[in-house]
């Protein structure tokens, strides 16, 4: 089984269109929230990508891609460029593309249903290709000539983490030498937003993970992508290694569609540590799932205590800045975790007010913290009881 390393990172996020801007936003704890463009008159607030120049950077025609696929292609391009992957140093038939999403093509579907049912006009001729679940992975493959195993993983909010872990497993097994992995999502259309609003779990202002006074999650969008490759392949082309993907694990609660299971969360964190041949005391930082809902934050806190015992490290929640990117969240947070290792700094949990008695760990509130970081864990816990954790080391 081959060692897997990360050599490239790419991000499109609310308020940040590349990796350097993303890190500045994270470490500043700067949440960028506003009413959504799709429903500017409502009470819903979101974390929306508002950079109107993004489509100018696409290597393919923007009109052919759903917004989520645009994010995936742009973030993948940044990651491939950072990694230095090209046909000159890599067999592109050995490069896999595994992208996670929770509901690909949602914006395109919403637009076409509006045309059909409201305007009584025919859907756009590219409606099928823009809304099919595999479109984001297919467009990354097409845009950069990548001919290895290419597919999408859909497991709600764990999709990006599952995609990253499965990409690593393809490399370990020898089915690929390189994998472009992560998540992309664009759910901020009218229909999807109103559907989420009916669940009564959306925050009216900002996301406050683990804080007393938190009122729910804040929907976001974007993409987080990384280039993984075997350590041998990276050495052969003299690539700079950013981090090692030491451990991956996934599990299902088999219990409830919406209520998180402390037992399931504990199980998957323990399994990820075992996969990385690490002990709880070896982990210096946890990038939490941290949605800002009452039930999730309490369950994750209890699970971290059960998994780490007396060795609980500092914790922070990227969703306090980026919002909840659903299928993109795991990819965005994996990138954030690697950046923390590289920068020797823990980004804060933003918008934190005061401790919740049931969430009584060190969440690095509001201000970034310098730290010596050797190993870090990234968690994703999705609707349906789908759990996934990644462990990165430097």
C-alpha positions, 0 to 999 in steps of 0.5 A: 500500500503506497504512501499518499501525499498532497501536493496541490490545493485549490479553493473557491469560497465566499470572500476568497477566490484562491488559496492565499485569500482563503487563508487570510479570511480563515485566520482573520475569522472573517465571515462574509454573509448577506441575503442571497442573490436568489432571495434578496428580499427574504430573511435568509442569510448565506455565505455566497461566492460573489466574485463576478470575474470567476467565469473569466478564468474558466478554461471551458465555456461557462454557459455549458457548466452548472455553477457547482461545476464551475467552482470544481473546475476553477479550484482543480486548476489552482490545485493542479497548477500548485502541484505542477502536474502536466503531461510532461511529468505525469501519465494523465491516464493515471490521474483520477478525478473524484469530486463530492457533492450533495446535490449537483446541478441544483441551480441549473435544475431550479432555473429550468423548472422555473422556465418550464412551470412559470414561463411555460418555456422549454428547458435549456438544451444543456439542462441534462448535462448541466444537472447530472450528478457526475457533471463536475467530475466530468468537466474537471476531466475534460478541462485538464485532459485527465483520463483516469477513474472519474466519478462523483460521490454523493453522501450529503455533507460528508461527500468531499471527505469521502471523495478525498479518502476514496481518491487516496485509496485508489492511489494506495491500491495502484489504480491511480498515481494521482487523484484530484479530489474534494468537493464542490456545491452551489445550492444557493438557489431559491428552491433549495434555500426555501427547502432548507428554511422549512427545516428551521435550522438556519441561523438568522445572522451568522454561524456560531459553532459550539457557542452559547447562543448559536441559532443554527447553520448558515448555507454556503457554496464553493469548492475545496480541491487537492491533488493527492499522489503517491509519495513515489510519484511526487519524488520522481518529479521532484514535487513539493509535498504539502502534507501526508494523508495518514489516515481515512475512515468512514462509517454509518450510524444506521440510526437516524436521518437527522439526529447525529450519533455520538457513538458513530462520530467516536467510532470514525475518529478512532478508526481514522487514527488507527488507519494513520497509526496514531494515538489520540495524543499525537493529534495537535488540532481538530478541524471540526464539522461544527455546523452551529446547530444545537444537536450537532455541536453537542454530539461532536463535543461529546464524541471528541471527548470519548475519542481523545480522553485526556488528550483533546487538542484545540478545535476550530470550525471553518463553517463559522467563516465559510458557511456550510458548503454541504458537499463542498464542506469536507473538501474546503475543510481538508484544505483548511486543515493542511493550511493550518499545518503548513502555517503553524497556526490554528484559525479561530472559530469565528462569531463565538460569544460565550461557552455552552456548558455542554460544549466545554472544550477549547474551540480557539474562539475568535482569534487565530493561535500560533501552534506547533502542528504535526498532525491534524484531524478533519471531521465530516458528519452528514445527514443520514448518519454518514461519517468520515474523518481524515488525518493529515501529518507533516 
